[in-house]
Amino acid sequence: MSEHDVEELKGVFDVLSSQIPALIRGIIASVFSEEAGREMGKAAGAFYKGLIEAGIPNDVAIRMTENYISVFTNLGEIMKKLSYKMEREGKIKKEAEEEKGEEETGERAEEQ
């Protein structure tokens, strides 16, 4: 792998590390918006109604509906954690690169 390839790959990862957290935040916002909440409520109601109409006992239908809703909320929590972790790692990486750049600048100044 040439130095050019390495630099190009580094650029791609830099873009990904800055773009992906923003994308995840956007998805989280859309999942937890007022409109999404209404739609989730409608979906849960339809799910529950379908279970009851299929003859599932009420207590089982309630439990299954709770599990159905928890899939969405758990997914949202996972995405929040992932977004935070990616942002944190991106900041740490950027700080390390800045330190490395400062060290290289200092070394060059000492050589002169």
N, C-alpha and C positions, 0 to 999 in steps of 0.2 A: 504494500500500500504506500503510495507516494505521499509526500508532505502535503501536496495539493489536495489529495483525497482525504487526508486526515483533517485538514482545515475545513473542507467542504462538509464532512460529516459532523464536525464540531458545530458548524453553523446550523446544520439541520437540527441537532440536539438543542442548541440554544433557542431556536424558534419553537421547537416542541415544548421545551420546559416553560416558556412564557405563554404559549397559546393554549395548551391543554388545561391548565388550571382555570383560565378564563372560560373555556368551553364548559368545563364541569360546573363552575359557578352558575353559568347560564342555564344549564340543565337543571340544577338544583332549584334555581329561582322559578323555573317553569313548573317543576314538580310540586313545589310548595306554594304556588300562587293561589290567590282566592279562587280563580276560575278552576284550577286543577283540583282544589279541595272540593268544589261543588261537583265536578265530574267524578272524582273518586267516591264521593257520597252516593251519587247516582249509580255508579258501577257496583258499589257494595250493596246497595238496596236491591238492584237487579239480581246480583249474585245470590243474596239471601232469599229473595222471592223465588228464584229458580230452584233453590234447594228445597224450600218448603213445598212448592208445587210438585217436586219429584218425590215427596213423601219422606224426606229426611226429618227426623225428630227435631223439634225447636231448639233444644239445648245443643245438639250436634251442629245444627245450621248456624247458630250463633258463634260457636267455637270456630267453625270453618270460615265464617265471614271475618272474624277477628284475625285469623291467620292470613286470609286473603289481603286484608288491609295492611297487616304488618309487613308483607312483602314489599309494598311501596315505601313504607316509612323506613324499613331497614335498608333498602336500596339507597334512599336519600342520605341516611347516616353514613353509609359506606362511601358514597360519593363525596360527602363533606370531608371525611377523614382523608380520602385520597387527594382531594384538592389541597388541603392543608399540608399534607406530607410533600406533595410535589412542589408547592410554593416554597416550603422550608428548604427542601433539597436544592431548589434552584437558587435561592438566596445564598446558601452555604457554598455552592459551587461558584457562584459569581464572586463572593468574597475571597475564596481561595484563588481564583484567577487574578483578581485585583492584587492580592498579596504577592503572587508569583510575578506579576508585571512590575510591581514596585521593587521587588528583589532584583529582577533582571536590570531594571533601570539603575538601581544602586550599584550593581556589579559593573555595569558599563562605565559609570561615572568614576569608580575606583580605578578602572583600567586606564582611564585617560589621565 
